[in-house]
Amino acid sequence: MIYQLSCFSSSSRDIEASVEVSLGDCLEVSYNLSDPSKNIFWPQSVSSPQFQERLYEATCFEFFVRSGEYYLEWNFSPNLNWAVYAFSSYRSTVKVERAKIPVPLVVCDHSDSSRVVLSAKVDLFNTIKNTIDIKPSDDLKASATCVLDLGDCLGYWAVTHSGNKPDFHLPESFSIKL
């Protein structure tokens, strides 16, 4: 299913964003971004993509999956670095053994800087088993977001915004039914 992402503030700067989400053997997300005015700053390329903390401080794409109070957060950088975080409740991180986290497959085409497509395949059920170790409920909910570095500020795009400031962790933000 395809979902539109909207900017938290009114300064969207002529940027359009959407995400396509499907769940089969793997969770697949594909972000499509249009930036005809080329406002977005892109992270530098890396020679070997790897787990990296704090990707959300620059342009990155995020995906959250919630089962009850527990939830996971993936960050995907256009330079193909990635991160996964586990939470037992609102912003309460769970320490996980990074070696047990299945590495997502991330592909990004930003050869035309006015149009970008980032796709990721995630082994959702093994990630849940190896991080928060719960039985996924039939009521899996998700949230798709992106943080965009606009030079003078960060812009926050999401399918659903809740609260009076950008906060992708609010339970009300999880509006996608998997």
N, C-alpha and C positions, 0 to 999 in steps of 0.2 A: 504494500500500500504506500502511496506517496503522501507526504505531509509537508505543508508549507511552514517555514520558520519565519518568525517576525522579530524585528529588532525591539529591544526593551525600550529604548528611547526613540524619539522621532527623527534622530539623525542617521537614518538608514543609508544615506549617501548613494542612493540609486543602486543599492545592492539587493539582489534577490537570492534567496536560499531555499532549498527544499531537500528532503531526504526520502529515500525509498527504503522500506523495512520489510524483510521477510524472514520467517523462522521455519526452518526445516531441520535437517541434520545439524546445520550450523545457523547461527544468526548472521544475516547479511544486511549491511547498511551501506547505502550509497548516497553521498551528499553531492548536490549539484549547486554550484555557486556562480552567479553572474555578476560581474563587476565591470561594466563597460567603461567607467571613469578611472579604473585602476587605482582605487583608493587603498586597497589592502596591501599590507607589508607581509612578505612571506619569509618564513624561517630559512636559514641557509641550508643547503643540501648537506647530507652526511654521507660518508663512504660506506658505513655499515649501520643500518638501522638497528636500534636497540631500545630497551626500557629506559625511559628518562623521566625523572620527576619534574614537576612544575611546568608542564607543557602549556597549561592554561594561562600562563603569563604572556603568551604570544598567540598568533593565529593557530588555532587547533579545533578539531571537531570532537564532540563528546557524545557518548551514548550511555544511558543509565538503564538498568533493569532492576525492578523491585519485586520481592516476594515477601509479603507481610511487612515487617519492619526492616528486614535485611535488604540491602541493595548493593549493586556493583556499579562502578563508574569506569568506563574506558575513555582514554584520551588518545586521539590520533593526530599526529602532526603531518602536514603536507610533505615534510622531509622524511616521512615514514617511521620516525620514532614513535613510541607508544608507551602507555602506562595503564595499569589496572589498579583500582582501589576497591576495598571491601568495607562495608559499613554495617554495624549491627542495629543502628537507629540513626536519626538525623545527625549527620556529621560526626558520628562516633566510629572512628576507624577500627578495623580489625587487623591485627598484624598477620600477614600472610607470608608464606615461604615463596619467594619469587620463582624459584626453580620449579615449583608445582603449577605455576600459572601457564596454561596453554598460550603460546605466542600467536597473536592474531596475524592474519595475512592482510597487509595494507598495501593498496596501490593508489597512486595519485597521479593524475594527468593535469599539470598546470603549465604545459608548454605554451598555451595561449593564456597570458595572465588575466585576461578579461573573463575567461570561463574556466572553471576548475571542477573536476570530478574526483572525489576521494571515495574509494570503496574499501570496506573492511569485512572480512569473514572472521567470526569469533566462535570458538567452541564453547558455547554458552553453558551447557550442562556440566561439562568437565571443569569449567572455571568455577561454577557454583560449588561443585563437589569439593574442589581443591582449595577453596578460599573460605566460604562461609558455612560450608558443609550442612546445608539444609536440604530438605526435600522441596523442590520447586512446587509451588501451589498451581492450581489451574488458573489462578488469578494473577499471572505475571503481567506487570505493567512496566512501561518504558517511557523514556524521555529522550528526545534528540535535540542537541544544542550545538552551537559553535561560538567560539570567542574569536573575534577578528581584530587584529592590530591595525588601526586606522592611522597610525603615526602619532597623532596628538591625543589619542585615547583608545581604549578597548571598547568594542561594540559587542553586545550580548544578544544572540539570536536563539530562539527556542520555539518549539511547537506551541508550548503553553508557558506563559509567565505568571507566577503567583507572587504575592507580596509587593512591598513598596520599593524594593531594590532588586537587581538581578541576583537570584539565588536558585540555582538549578537543583539544589538538594531538597527543596520543600516537597513534601509528599503530594501536594495538590498539583505539582508540575508533571507528575507521571500520568499523562493522558493517553498514551498509546497502549492499546490492549494487544498483547502478543498471543 
